[in-house]
Amino acid sequence: MKLISWNVNGLRAIHKKGDWNNFLKLSSDIFCLQETKANSHQLPEEVVNSKGYFSYFSSSEIKKGYSGVATYSKTEPLEVKYGFGEKRFDEEGRFLETHFEKFILINVYFPNGGGGPERLQYKFDFYDAFLVYIEKLRKKGKSIIFCGDVNTAHEEIDLARPKNNEKNTGFLPEERAWIDEVVNAGYVDTFRYFYPHKIDAYSYWDIKTRARDRNVGWRIDYFFVSPDLVSQLKSASILDNVYGSDHCPVAIEVE
């Protein structure tokens, strides 16, 4: 089974630029999209109801053209949840949980922490609440896959200019420490599982500075799996040949 996650930076823009059908040609069993910036009724029919896929959308309730996630699956989920139970997080449309026979998949667009101290604290609070939530699922015996734009590079190897960004959100010690917590809880960063020392492997580049042309990037998009699923991992990859956003997709294959 192939799973792909992509921060599209506007799903309507992806479609308008003609990148939607090219993306679908990757033929993933499940697509998880973040930063869709649209409600489903604002999207073209072929995007809402893509042939061969069941589709689910969670959108911001507080601001138009903001945040949002979408999950497309060839297999109909057993259950779908559109938040994890805290209004101030759920109303921004950042979370979609789909249940399948062998695992629970969570598609999540984490806050970026920019915009001042309040939003940075919101990011920390979201991080903490999310980890508590998935740990409760695990204690019930559930296998977990979560993916999306985590908006933090974990280690120095995960961004091109670590020294220049030590005091910037996305690479603050406190943000990185949360990913340490996730790893210490047993969740596995699938890309680093296969490529622990690979350099120059990024999933996000600043558009304004044309950073992608120079590969001055960040790896902030992830697939994490609970430890019981590691033996079923077949591959993990960064699809940096896919364009249309300031992010590129990331992918895994599981048995």
FIKOLZA-1660 file (N, C-alpha, C; in steps of 0.1 Angstrom, whole numbers, plus 5000, padded with zeros to 4 digits):
% residues 255
   i   px   py   pz ch aa at
   1 5008 4988 5000  A  M  N
   1 5000 5000 5000  A  M CA
   1 5009 5012 5000  A  M  C
   2 5006 5022 4991  A  K  N
   2 5013 5034 4990  A  K CA
   2 5005 5046 4996  A  K  C
   3 5012 5054 5004  A  L  N
   3 5006 5066 5010  A  L CA
   3 5014 5078 5007  A  L  C
   4 5008 5089 5003  A  I  N
   4 5015 5101 4999  A  I CA
   4 5009 5113 5007  A  I  C
   5 5017 5121 5012  A  S  N
   5 5013 5133 5020  A  S CA
   5 5019 5145 5013  A  S  C
   6 5011 5156 5011  A  W  N
   6 5016 5168 5004  A  W CA
   6 5009 5180 5010  A  W  C
   7 5017 5190 5014  A  N  N
   7 5012 5203 5017  A  N CA
   7 5011 5211 5003  A  N  C
   8 4998 5213 4999  A  V  N
   8 4996 5218 4985  A  V CA
   8 4996 5233 4984  A  V  C
   9 4996 5240 4996  A  N  N
   9 4995 5254 4996  A  N CA
   9 4984 5260 4987  A  N  C
  10 4973 5254 4989  A  G  N
  10 4961 5259 4981  A  G CA
  10 4957 5248 4971  A  G  C
  11 4946 5241 4974  A  L  N
  11 4942 5230 4965  A  L CA
  11 4935 5236 4952  A  L  C
  12 4929 5247 4953  A  R  N
  12 4923 5254 4941  A  R CA
  12 4934 5258 4932  A  R  C
  13 4945 5263 4938  A  A  N
  13 4956 5268 4930  A  A CA
  13 4963 5256 4923  A  A  C
  14 4964 5244 4930  A  I  N
  14 4970 5232 4923  A  I CA
  14 4962 5228 4911  A  I  C
  15 4949 5229 4913  A  H  N
  15 4940 5225 4901  A  H CA
  15 4941 5235 4890  A  H  C
  16 4941 5248 4894  A  K  N
  16 4941 5258 4883  A  K CA
  16 4954 5258 4875  A  K  C
  17 4965 5255 4882  A  K  N
  17 4978 5254 4875  A  K CA
  17 4979 5241 4866  A  K  C
  18 4970 5232 4868  A  G  N
  18 4970 5220 4860  A  G CA
  18 4978 5209 4866  A  G  C
  19 4982 5210 4879  A  D  N
  19 4990 5200 4886  A  D CA
  19 4982 5189 4892  A  D  C
  20 4969 5190 4893  A  W  N
  20 4961 5181 4900  A  W CA
  20 4961 5167 4894  A  W  C
  21 4958 5167 4881  A  N  N
  21 4958 5154 4874  A  N CA
  21 4972 5147 4873  A  N  C
  22 4982 5155 4872  A  N  N
  22 4996 5150 4872  A  N CA
  22 4999 5143 4886  A  N  C
  23 4994 5150 4896  A  F  N
  23 4996 5144 4910  A  F CA
  23 4989 5131 4911  A  F  C
  24 4977 5130 4906  A  L  N
  24 4969 5118 4908  A  L CA
  24 4976 5106 4900  A  L  C
  25 4983 5110 4890  A  K  N
  25 4990 5099 4882  A  K CA
  25 5001 5092 4891  A  K  C
  26 5004 5097 4903  A  L  N
  26 5013 5090 4912  A  L CA
  26 5006 5077 4917  A  L  C
  27 4993 5076 4915  A  S  N
  27 4985 5064 4918  A  S CA
  27 4987 5058 4932  A  S  C
  28 4986 5067 4942  A  S  N
  28 4987 5063 4956  A  S CA
  28 4974 5057 4960  A  S  C
  29 4975 5047 4970  A  D  N
  29 4963 5042 4976  A  D CA
  29 4956 5052 4985  A  D  C
  30 4964 5060 4991  A  I  N
  30 4959 5071 4999  A  I CA
  30 4967 5084 4997  A  I  C
  31 4960 5095 4995  A  F  N
  31 4966 5108 4995  A  F CA
  31 4962 5116 5007  A  F  C
  32 4971 5122 5014  A  C  N
  32 4968 5132 5024  A  C CA
  32 4973 5145 5021  A  C  C
  33 4964 5155 5020  A  L  N
  33 4968 5169 5016  A  L CA
  33 4966 5178 5028  A  L  C
  34 4975 5188 5029  A  Q  N
  34 4974 5198 5039  A  Q CA
  34 4974 5212 5033  A  Q  C
  35 4970 5222 5041  A  E  N
  35 4969 5236 5036  A  E CA
  35 4961 5237 5023  A  E  C
  36 4949 5230 5024  A  T  N
  36 4941 5230 5012  A  T CA
  36 4934 5244 5009  A  T  C
  37 4932 5252 5020  A  K  N
  37 4927 5266 5019  A  K CA
  37 4914 5266 5012  A  K  C
  38 4905 5257 5014  A  A  N
  38 4892 5257 5008  A  A CA
  38 4883 5247 5015  A  A  C
  39 4870 5251 5015  A  N  N
  39 4859 5241 5018  A  N CA
  39 4856 5233 5006  A  N  C
  40 4850 5221 5008  A  S  N
  40 4848 5212 4997  A  S CA
  40 4839 5219 4986  A  S  C
  41 4829 5227 4991  A  H  N
  41 4820 5233 4981  A  H CA
  41 4826 5244 4972  A  H  C
  42 4839 5248 4976  A  Q  N
  42 4846 5257 4967  A  Q CA
  42 4855 5251 4957  A  Q  C
  43 4855 5238 4957  A  L  N
  43 4864 5230 4948  A  L CA
  43 4857 5225 4936  A  L  C
  44 4864 5223 4925  A  P  N
  44 4858 5217 4913  A  P CA
  44 4854 5203 4916  A  P  C
  45 4844 5198 4909  A  E  N
  45 4838 5185 4911  A  E CA
  45 4849 5174 4910  A  E  C
  46 4857 5176 4900  A  E  N
  46 4867 5165 4898  A  E CA
  46 4878 5164 4909  A  E  C
  47 4879 5175 4917  A  V  N
  47 4888 5175 4929  A  V CA
  47 4880 5169 4941  A  V  C
  48 4868 5173 4942  A  V  N
  48 4860 5168 4954  A  V CA
  48 4857 5153 4952  A  V  C
  49 4854 5149 4940  A  N  N
  49 4850 5135 4938  A  N CA
  49 4860 5129 4927  A  N  C
  50 4872 5127 4931  A  S  N
  50 4882 5122 4922  A  S CA
  50 4879 5107 4919  A  S  C
  51 4878 5103 4907  A  K  N
  51 4874 5090 4903  A  K CA
  51 4883 5079 4910  A  K  C
  52 4877 5070 4916  A  G  N
  52 4884 5059 4923  A  G CA
  52 4887 5061 4937  A  G  C
  53 4884 5073 4942  A  Y  N
  53 4887 5077 4956  A  Y CA
  53 4875 5081 4964  A  Y  C
  54 4875 5077 4977  A  F  N
  54 4866 5083 4987  A  F CA
  54 4874 5095 4992  A  F  C
  55 4867 5106 4994  A  S  N
  55 4874 5118 4998  A  S CA
  55 4867 5125 5010  A  S  C
  56 4876 5131 5019  A  Y  N
  56 4871 5137 5031  A  Y CA
  56 4879 5150 5033  A  Y  C
  57 4871 5160 5038  A  F  N
  57 4877 5173 5039  A  F CA
  57 4874 5179 5053  A  F  C
  58 4884 5185 5059  A  S  N
  58 4883 5193 5071  A  S CA
  58 4888 5207 5069  A  S  C
  59 4879 5217 5071  A  S  N
  59 4883 5231 5067  A  S CA
  59 4882 5240 5079  A  S  C
  60 4889 5251 5078  A  S  N
  60 4888 5261 5089  A  S CA
  60 4874 5267 5090  A  S  C
  61 4870 5268 5102  A  E  N
  61 4857 5274 5106  A  E CA
  61 4858 5288 5109  A  E  C
  62 4870 5293 5111  A  I  N
  62 4872 5307 5116  A  I CA
  62 4878 5317 5106  A  I  C
  63 4883 5312 5095  A  K  N
  63 4889 5320 5085  A  K CA
  63 4888 5314 5071  A  K  C
  64 4884 5321 5061  A  K  N
  64 4884 5316 5047  A  K CA
  64 4898 5315 5041  A  K  C
  65 4900 5305 5032  A  G  N
  65 4912 5304 5025  A  G CA
  65 4924 5302 5034  A  G  C
  66 4922 5294 5045  A  Y  N
  66 4932 5292 5055  A  Y CA
  66 4932 5277 5060  A  Y  C
  67 4944 5272 5062  A  S  N
  67 4945 5259 5068  A  S CA
  67 4938 5248 5059  A  S  C
  68 4933 5238 5066  A  G  N
  68 4925 5227 5059  A  G CA
  68 4933 5215 5055  A  G  C
  69 4927 5203 5056  A  V  N
  69 4933 5191 5052  A  V CA
  69 4923 5182 5044  A  V  C
  70 4928 5173 5036  A  A  N
  70 4919 5165 5028  A  A CA
  70 4926 5151 5027  A  A  C
  71 4918 5140 5028  A  T  N
  71 4923 5127 5026  A  T CA
  71 4915 5120 5016  A  T  C
  72 4922 5114 5006  A  Y  N
  72 4916 5106 4995  A  Y CA
  72 4921 5091 4997  A  Y  C
  73 4911 5082 4996  A  S  N
  73 4915 5068 4998  A  S CA
  73 4908 5059 4988  A  S  C
  74 4915 5050 4982  A  K  N
  74 4908 5040 4973  A  K CA
  74 4900 5030 4981  A  K  C
  75 4903 5028 4994  A  T  N
  75 4895 5020 5003  A  T CA
  75 4887 5028 5012  A  T  C
  76 4874 5025 5013  A  E  N
  76 4865 5033 5022  A  E CA
  76 4869 5031 5036  A  E  C
  77 4872 5041 5044  A  P  N
  77 4876 5040 5058  A  P CA
  77 4864 5034 5066  A  P  C
  78 4868 5027 5077  A  L  N
  78 4858 5021 5086  A  L CA
  78 4852 5032 5094  A  L  C
  79 4859 5043 5096  A  E  N
  79 4855 5054 5105  A  E CA
  79 4863 5067 5101  A  E  C
  80 4857 5078 5102  A  V  N
  80 4863 5091 5099  A  V CA
  80 4860 5101 5111  A  V  C
  81 4871 5107 5116  A  K  N
  81 4869 5118 5126  A  K CA
  81 4876 5131 5121  A  K  C
  82 4869 5142 5124  A  Y  N
  82 4873 5155 5119  A  Y CA
  82 4880 5164 5129  A  Y  C
  83 4884 5159 5140  A  G  N
  83 4891 5166 5150  A  G CA
  83 4895 5157 5161  A  G  C
  84 4903 5162 5171  A  F  N
  84 4906 5154 5182  A  F CA
  84 4901 5159 5195  A  F  C
  85 4890 5167 5195  A  G  N
  85 4882 5169 5207  A  G CA
  85 4885 5182 5214  A  G  C
  86 4893 5191 5208  A  E  N
  86 4896 5204 5215  A  E CA
  86 4892 5215 5205  A  E  C
  87 4882 5222 5208  A  K  N
  87 4875 5232 5199  A  K CA
  87 4886 5242 5193  A  K  C
  88 4895 5247 5201  A  R  N
  88 4904 5257 5196  A  R CA
  88 4913 5252 5186  A  R  C
  89 4915 5239 5186  A  F  N
  89 4924 5232 5176  A  F CA
  89 4915 5227 5164  A  F  C
  90 4904 5221 5167  A  D  N
  90 4896 5215 5157  A  D CA
  90 4890 5226 5147  A  D  C
  91 4887 5238 5152  A  E  N
  91 4880 5248 5144  A  E CA
  91 4889 5253 5133  A  E  C
  92 4902 5250 5134  A  E  N
  92 4911 5255 5123  A  E CA
  92 4913 5245 5112  A  E  C
  93 4906 5233 5113  A  G  N
  93 4906 5224 5102  A  G CA
  93 4920 5218 5099  A  G  C
  94 4926 5213 5110  A  R  N
  94 4940 5208 5108  A  R CA
  94 4941 5192 5110  A  R  C
  95 4930 5185 5112  A  F  N
  95 4931 5171 5116  A  F CA
  95 4920 5163 5109  A  F  C
  96 4924 5152 5103  A  L  N
  96 4915 5142 5098  A  L CA
  96 4920 5128 5102  A  L  C
  97 4912 5120 5108  A  E  N
  97 4915 5107 5112  A  E CA
  97 4907 5096 5105  A  E  C
  98 4913 5087 5098  A  T  N
  98 4906 5077 5091  A  T CA
  98 4911 5063 5096  A  T  C
  99 4901 5055 5099  A  H  N
  99 4904 5041 5104  A  H CA
  99 4903 5031 5093  A  H  C
 100 4913 5023 5093  A  F  N
 100 4914 5012 5083  A  F CA
 100 4916 4999 5091  A  F  C
 101 4915 4988 5084  A  E  N
 101 4916 4975 5091  A  E CA
 101 4929 4973 5099  A  E  C
 102 4940 4978 5093  A  K  N
 102 4953 4975 5100  A  K CA
 102 4959 4986 5107  A  K  C
 103 4953 4998 5105  A  F  N
 103 4959 5010 5112  A  F CA
 103 4949 5022 5112  A  F  C
 104 4952 5031 5121  A  I  N
 104 4946 5044 5120  A  I CA
 104 4955 5054 5114  A  I  C
 105 4950 5062 5104  A  L  N
 105 4958 5072 5097  A  L CA
 105 4954 5085 5101  A  L  C
 106 4963 5094 5105  A  I  N
 106 4960 5107 5109  A  I CA
 106 4967 5117 5100  A  I  C
 107 4959 5125 5093  A  N  N
 107 4964 5135 5084  A  N CA
 107 4964 5149 5091  A  N  C
 108 4975 5155 5094  A  V  N
 108 4975 5167 5102  A  V CA
 108 4984 5178 5097  A  V  C
 109 4979 5190 5098  A  Y  N
 109 4986 5202 5094  A  Y CA
 109 4989 5210 5107  A  Y  C
 110 5001 5208 5112  A  F  N
 110 5005 5215 5125  A  F CA
 110 5006 5230 5123  A  F  C
 111 5003 5238 5133  A  P  N
 111 5005 5252 5132  A  P CA
 111 5020 5255 5130  A  P  C
 112 5023 5267 5123  A  N  N
 112 5037 5270 5120  A  N CA
 112 5044 5278 5131  A  N  C
 113 5036 5284 5140  A  G  N
 113 5043 5291 5151  A  G CA
 113 5047 5305 5149  A  G  C
 114 5045 5310 5136  A  G  N
 114 5048 5324 5133  A  G CA
 114 5037 5333 5137  A  G  C
 115 5039 5346 5137  A  G  N
 115 5029 5355 5140  A  G CA
 115 5028 5360 5154  A  G  C
 116 5039 5357 5162  A  G  N
 116 5040 5362 5176  A  G CA
 116 5039 5352 5186  A  G  C
 117 5041 5355 5199  A  P  N
 117 5041 5346 5210  A  P CA
 117 5029 5338 5212  A  P  C
 118 5017 5344 5209  A  E  N
 118 5004 5336 5211  A  E CA
 118 5003 5324 5201  A  E  C
 119 5007 5327 5189  A  R  N
 119 5007 5316 5179  A  R CA
 119 5017 5305 5182  A  R  C
 120 5029 5309 5187  A  L  N
 120 5039 5300 5190  A  L CA
 120 5034 5291 5202  A  L  C
 121 5028 5297 5212  A  Q  N
 121 5022 5289 5223  A  Q CA
 121 5011 5280 5218  A  Q  C
 122 5003 5285 5209  A  Y  N
 122 4993 5277 5203  A  Y CA
 122 4999 5264 5196  A  Y  C
 123 5010 5266 5189  A  K  N
 123 5017 5255 5183  A  K CA
 123 5021 5245 5194  A  K  C
 124 5028 5250 5204  A  F  N
 124 5032 5241 5215  A  F CA
 124 5020 5233 5221  A  F  C
 125 5009 5240 5224  A  D  N
 125 4997 5234 5229  A  D CA
 125 4992 5224 5220  A  D  C
 126 4991 5227 5207  A  F  N
 126 4986 5217 5197  A  F CA
 126 4995 5205 5197  A  F  C
 127 5008 5207 5197  A  Y  N
 127 5018 5195 5197  A  Y CA
 127 5015 5186 5209  A  Y  C
 128 5014 5192 5221  A  D  N
 128 5012 5185 5233  A  D CA
 128 4999 5177 5233  A  D  C
 129 4988 5184 5229  A  A  N
 129 4975 5177 5229  A  A CA
 129 4975 5166 5219  A  A  C
 130 4981 5168 5208  A  F  N
 130 4981 5158 5197  A  F CA
 130 4988 5145 5202  A  F  C
 131 5000 5147 5208  A  L  N
 131 5007 5135 5213  A  L CA
 131 4999 5128 5224  A  L  C
 132 4993 5135 5233  A  V  N
 132 4985 5129 5243  A  V CA
 132 4973 5121 5236  A  V  C
 133 4968 5126 5226  A  Y  N
 133 4957 5120 5219  A  Y CA
 133 4961 5107 5212  A  Y  C
 134 4972 5107 5205  A  I  N
 134 4976 5095 5198  A  I CA
 134 4981 5084 5207  A  I  C
 135 4987 5089 5219  A  E  N
 135 4991 5079 5229  A  E CA
 135 4979 5072 5235  A  E  C
 136 4968 5079 5236  A  K  N
 136 4955 5072 5241  A  K CA
 136 4951 5062 5231  A  K  C
 137 4952 5065 5218  A  L  N
 137 4948 5055 5208  A  L CA
 137 4957 5043 5209  A  L  C
 138 4970 5045 5211  A  R  N
 138 4979 5034 5212  A  R CA
 138 4977 5025 5224  A  R  C
 139 4973 5031 5235  A  K  N
 139 4970 5023 5247  A  K CA
 139 4958 5015 5245  A  K  C
 140 4950 5018 5235  A  K  N
 140 4938 5010 5232  A  K CA
 140 4942 4999 5222  A  K  C
 141 4955 4998 5219  A  G  N
 141 4959 4987 5210  A  G CA
 141 4959 4991 5195  A  G  C
 142 4958 5004 5192  A  K  N
 142 4957 5008 5178  A  K CA
 142 4971 5010 5172  A  K  C
 143 4972 5007 5160  A  S  N
 143 4984 5010 5152  A  S CA
 143 4982 5023 5146  A  S  C
 144 4993 5032 5146  A  I  N
 144 4991 5046 5142  A  I CA
 144 5001 5049 5131  A  I  C
 145 4996 5056 5121  A  I  N
 145 5004 5063 5111  A  I CA
 145 4999 5078 5112  A  I  C
 146 5008 5087 5114  A  F  N
 146 5004 5101 5112  A  F CA
 146 5014 5108 5102  A  F  C
 147 5008 5117 5094  A  C  N
 147 5016 5123 5084  A  C CA
 147 5012 5138 5082  A  C  C
 148 5020 5145 5076  A  G  N
 148 5017 5159 5073  A  G CA
 148 5028 5169 5075  A  G  C
 149 5024 5181 5074  A  D  N
 149 5034 5192 5076  A  D CA
 149 5035 5195 5091  A  D  C
 150 5046 5191 5097  A  V  N
 150 5048 5192 5111  A  V CA
 150 5054 5206 5114  A  V  C
 151 5059 5213 5104  A  N  N
 151 5063 5227 5106  A  N CA
 151 5075 5228 5115  A  N  C
 152 5083 5217 5117  A  T  N
 152 5096 5218 5124  A  T CA
 152 5105 5208 5118  A  T  C
 153 5118 5213 5116  A  A  N
 153 5129 5204 5112  A  A CA
 153 5135 5198 5124  A  A  C
 154 5137 5185 5124  A  H  N
 154 5141 5179 5137  A  H CA
 154 5155 5181 5140  A  H  C
 155 5164 5177 5131  A  E  N
 155 5178 5178 5134  A  E CA
 155 5185 5187 5124  A  E  C
 156 5198 5191 5127  A  E  N
 156 5205 5200 5118  A  E CA
 156 5206 5194 5103  A  E  C
 157 5206 5181 5102  A  I  N
 157 5206 5175 5089  A  I CA
 157 5194 5178 5081  A  I  C
 158 5183 5182 5088  A  D  N
 158 5170 5184 5082  A  D CA
 158 5167 5198 5076  A  D  C
 159 5177 5206 5076  A  L  N
 159 5176 5219 5069  A  L CA
 159 5189 5224 5064  A  L  C
 160 5189 5232 5054  A  A  N
 160 5202 5236 5047  A  A CA
 160 5210 5245 5056  A  A  C
 161 5204 5254 5064  A  R  N
 161 5211 5264 5071  A  R CA
 161 5207 5264 5086  A  R  C
 162 5211 5253 5093  A  P  N
 162 5207 5252 5107  A  P CA
 162 5212 5264 5116  A  P  C
 163 5224 5268 5114  A  K  N
 163 5229 5278 5123  A  K CA
 163 5222 5292 5122  A  K  C
 164 5218 5294 5109  A  N  N
 164 5210 5307 5107  A  N CA
 164 5196 5307 5112  A  N  C
 165 5191 5295 5116  A  N  N
 165 5177 5294 5119  A  N CA
 165 5175 5289 5134  A  N  C
 166 5185 5289 5142  A  E  N
 166 5184 5284 5156  A  E CA
 166 5174 5292 5164  A  E  C
 167 5171 5305 5160  A  K  N
 167 5162 5314 5168  A  K CA
 167 5149 5316 5160  A  K  C
 168 5147 5309 5149  A  N  N
 168 5135 5310 5141  A  N CA
 168 5126 5299 5143  A  N  C
 169 5113 5302 5143  A  T  N
 169 5103 5292 5145  A  T CA
 169 5104 5282 5133  A  T  C
 170 5103 5269 5137  A  G  N
 170 5105 5258 5127  A  G CA
 170 5118 5251 5130  A  G  C
 171 5127 5258 5139  A  F  N
 171 5139 5251 5143  A  F CA
 171 5143 5255 5157  A  F  C
 172 5133 5260 5165  A  L  N
 172 5136 5264 5178  A  L CA
 172 5139 5251 5187  A  L  C
 173 5147 5252 5197  A  P  N
 173 5150 5240 5205  A  P CA
 173 5137 5234 5211  A  P  C
 174 5127 5243 5215  A  E  N
 174 5115 5237 5221  A  E CA
 174 5107 5230 5211  A  E  C
 175 5107 5234 5198  A  E  N
 175 5099 5227 5188  A  E CA
 175 5106 5214 5185  A  E  C
 176 5119 5214 5184  A  R  N
 176 5126 5202 5181  A  R CA
 176 5125 5192 5192  A  R  C
 177 5124 5197 5204  A  A  N
 177 5123 5188 5216  A  A CA
 177 5110 5180 5216  A  A  C
 178 5099 5186 5210  A  W  N
 178 5087 5179 5209  A  W CA
 178 5088 5167 5199  A  W  C
 179 5096 5168 5188  A  I  N
 179 5098 5157 5180  A  I CA
 179 5106 5146 5187  A  I  C
 180 5116 5151 5196  A  D  N
 180 5123 5141 5204  A  D CA
 180 5113 5133 5213  A  D  C
 181 5103 5140 5218  A  E  N
 181 5093 5133 5226  A  E CA
 181 5085 5123 5218  A  E  C
 182 5082 5126 5206  A  V  N
 182 5075 5117 5197  A  V CA
 182 5084 5105 5194  A  V  C
 183 5096 5107 5191  A  V  N
 183 5106 5096 5189  A  V CA
 183 5108 5087 5202  A  V  C
 184 5109 5094 5213  A  N  N
 184 5111 5087 5226  A  N CA
 184 5099 5079 5230  A  N  C
 185 5087 5083 5225  A  A  N
 185 5075 5075 5227  A  A CA
 185 5074 5063 5219  A  A  C
 186 5084 5062 5209  A  G  N
 186 5084 5050 5201  A  G CA
 186 5081 5052 5186  A  G  C
 187 5075 5064 5183  A  Y  N
 187 5072 5066 5169  A  Y CA
 187 5084 5067 5160  A  Y  C
 188 5083 5063 5148  A  V  N
 188 5095 5062 5139  A  V CA
 188 5093 5072 5127  A  V  C
 189 5103 5080 5126  A  D  N
 189 5104 5089 5114  A  D CA
 189 5108 5080 5102  A  D  C
 190 5098 5077 5094  A  T  N
 190 5100 5067 5084  A  T CA
 190 5112 5070 5074  A  T  C
 191 5113 5083 5070  A  F  N
 191 5124 5086 5061  A  F CA
 191 5138 5084 5067  A  F  C
 192 5139 5088 5080  A  R  N
 192 5152 5086 5087  A  R CA
 192 5154 5071 5090  A  R  C
 193 5144 5064 5091  A  Y  N
 193 5145 5049 5093  A  Y CA
 193 5153 5043 5081  A  Y  C
 194 5150 5047 5069  A  F  N
 194 5157 5042 5058  A  F CA
 194 5169 5050 5054  A  F  C
 195 5169 5063 5057  A  Y  N
 195 5181 5071 5053  A  Y CA
 195 5186 5079 5065  A  Y  C
 196 5192 5073 5075  A  P  N
 196 5195 5080 5087  A  P CA
 196 5205 5092 5085  A  P  C
 197 5214 5091 5075  A  H  N
 197 5224 5101 5073  A  H CA
 197 5223 5109 5060  A  H  C
 198 5212 5107 5053  A  K  N
 198 5211 5114 5040  A  K CA
 198 5210 5129 5041  A  K  C
 199 5218 5136 5034  A  I  N
 199 5218 5151 5035  A  I CA
 199 5211 5156 5022  A  I  C
 200 5208 5169 5023  A  D  N
 200 5202 5177 5012  A  D CA
 200 5189 5171 5008  A  D  C
 201 5182 5165 5017  A  A  N
 201 5168 5159 5015  A  A CA
 201 5158 5167 5021  A  A  C
 202 5151 5176 5014  A  Y  N
 202 5142 5185 5019  A  Y CA
 202 5128 5184 5013  A  Y  C
 203 5118 5189 5019  A  S  N
 203 5104 5189 5014  A  S CA
 203 5097 5203 5013  A  S  C
 204 5105 5213 5018  A  Y  N
 204 5099 5227 5017  A  Y CA
 204 5110 5236 5013  A  Y  C
 205 5107 5246 5005  A  W  N
 205 5116 5257 5000  A  W CA
 205 5109 5270 5000  A  W  C
 206 5115 5281 5004  A  D  N
 206 5109 5294 5003  A  D CA
 206 5107 5298 4989  A  D  C
 207 5095 5302 4985  A  I  N
 207 5093 5306 4971  A  I CA
 207 5099 5320 4968  A  I  C
 208 5098 5329 4977  A  K  N
 208 5102 5343 4974  A  K CA
 208 5117 5344 4971  A  K  C
 209 5125 5335 4977  A  T  N
 209 5140 5335 4974  A  T CA
 209 5144 5325 4964  A  T  C
 210 5134 5318 4957  A  R  N
 210 5137 5308 4947  A  R CA
 210 5146 5297 4953  A  R  C
 211 5144 5294 4966  A  A  N
 211 5153 5285 4973  A  A CA
 211 5153 5271 4967  A  A  C
 212 5142 5267 4961  A  R  N
 212 5142 5253 4955  A  R CA
 212 5152 5252 4944  A  R  C
 213 5155 5262 4936  A  D  N
 213 5165 5262 4926  A  D CA
 213 5179 5259 4931  A  D  C
 214 5181 5263 4944  A  R  N
 214 5194 5261 4950  A  R CA
 214 5194 5250 4961  A  R  C
 215 5182 5244 4962  A  N  N
 215 5180 5234 4972  A  N CA
 215 5183 5238 4986  A  N  C
 216 5180 5251 4989  A  V  N
 216 5181 5256 5003  A  V CA
 216 5168 5254 5010  A  V  C
 217 5166 5242 5016  A  G  N
 217 5153 5238 5020  A  G CA
 217 5153 5233 5035  A  G  C
 218 5141 5228 5038  A  W  N
 218 5138 5222 5051  A  W CA
 218 5131 5209 5049  A  W  C
 219 5133 5199 5058  A  R  N
 219 5125 5187 5058  A  R CA
 219 5115 5188 5070  A  R  C
 220 5103 5193 5067  A  I  N
 220 5093 5195 5077  A  I CA
 220 5081 5187 5075  A  I  C
 221 5080 5178 5065  A  D  N
 221 5069 5170 5061  A  D CA
 221 5073 5155 5064  A  D  C
 222 5064 5148 5072  A  Y  N
 222 5068 5135 5077  A  Y CA
 222 5057 5125 5076  A  Y  C
 223 5062 5112 5076  A  F  N
 223 5054 5101 5080  A  F CA
 223 5060 5095 5092  A  F  C
 224 5052 5094 5103  A  F  N
 224 5056 5087 5115  A  F CA
 224 5047 5075 5117  A  F  C
 225 5053 5064 5121  A  V  N
 225 5045 5051 5124  A  V CA
 225 5048 5047 5138  A  V  C
 226 5038 5040 5144  A  S  N
 226 5040 5034 5157  A  S CA
 226 5049 5022 5156  A  S  C
 227 5056 5018 5166  A  P  N
 227 5067 5008 5165  A  P CA
 227 5062 4995 5160  A  P  C
 228 5049 4991 5162  A  D  N
 228 5044 4978 5157  A  D CA
 228 5043 4978 5142  A  D  C
 229 5044 4989 5136  A  L  N
 229 5042 4989 5121  A  L CA
 229 5056 4990 5114  A  L  C
 230 5067 4991 5121  A  V  N
 230 5080 4993 5115  A  V CA
 230 5083 4981 5106  A  V  C
 231 5080 4969 5110  A  S  N
 231 5083 4957 5103  A  S CA
 231 5075 4956 5090  A  S  C
 232 5065 4964 5088  A  Q  N
 232 5057 4964 5076  A  Q CA
 232 5061 4975 5066  A  Q  C
 233 5071 4984 5070  A  L  N
 233 5075 4994 5061  A  L CA
 233 5084 4989 5050  A  L  C
 234 5080 4993 5038  A  K  N
 234 5088 4988 5026  A  K CA
 234 5097 4999 5021  A  K  C
 235 5093 5011 5021  A  S  N
 235 5101 5022 5016  A  S CA
 235 5095 5036 5022  A  S  C
 236 5104 5046 5021  A  A  N
 236 5100 5060 5023  A  A CA
 236 5108 5069 5014  A  A  C
 237 5101 5079 5009  A  S  N
 237 5107 5088 4999  A  S CA
 237 5102 5102 5000  A  S  C
 238 5110 5111 4994  A  I  N
 238 5107 5125 4992  A  I CA
 238 5105 5127 4977  A  I  C
 239 5094 5131 4972  A  L  N
 239 5091 5132 4958  A  L CA
 239 5094 5146 4953  A  L  C
 240 5107 5149 4953  A  D  N
 240 5111 5163 4950  A  D CA
 240 5110 5167 4935  A  D  C
 241 5106 5157 4927  A  N  N
 241 5103 5160 4913  A  N CA
 241 5089 5164 4910  A  N  C
 242 5081 5165 4921  A  V  N
 242 5067 5170 4919  A  V CA
 242 5066 5184 4923  A  V  C
 243 5061 5192 4914  A  Y  N
 243 5060 5207 4916  A  Y CA
 243 5045 5211 4917  A  Y  C
 244 5044 5224 4921  A  G  N
 244 5030 5230 4922  A  G CA
 244 5028 5237 4935  A  G  C
 245 5037 5235 4945  A  S  N
 245 5036 5240 4958  A  S CA
 245 5050 5244 4963  A  S  C
 246 5051 5251 4974  A  D  N
 246 5064 5254 4981  A  D CA
 246 5068 5241 4988  A  D  C
 247 5060 5231 4989  A  H  N
 247 5064 5218 4995  A  H CA
 247 5064 5208 4983  A  H  C
 248 5070 5197 4985  A  C  N
 248 5069 5185 4977  A  C CA
 248 5063 5174 4985  A  C  C
 249 5057 5164 4978  A  P  N
 249 5051 5153 4985  A  P CA
 249 5062 5144 4992  A  P  C
 250 5057 5137 5002  A  V  N
 250 5065 5126 5008  A  V CA
 250 5057 5114 5008  A  V  C
 251 5063 5102 5008  A  A  N
 251 5056 5090 5006  A  A CA
 251 5062 5078 5014  A  A  C
 252 5053 5068 5017  A  I  N
 252 5058 5056 5022  A  I CA
 252 5050 5044 5016  A  I  C
 253 5056 5032 5016  A  E  N
 253 5049 5020 5012  A  E CA
 253 5049 5011 5024  A  E  C
 254 5038 5005 5027  A  V  N
 254 5036 4995 5038  A  V CA
 254 5030 4982 5032  A  V  C
 255 5033 4971 5039  A  E  N
 255 5027 4959 5034  A  E CA
 255 5013 4958 5038  A  E  C
% end
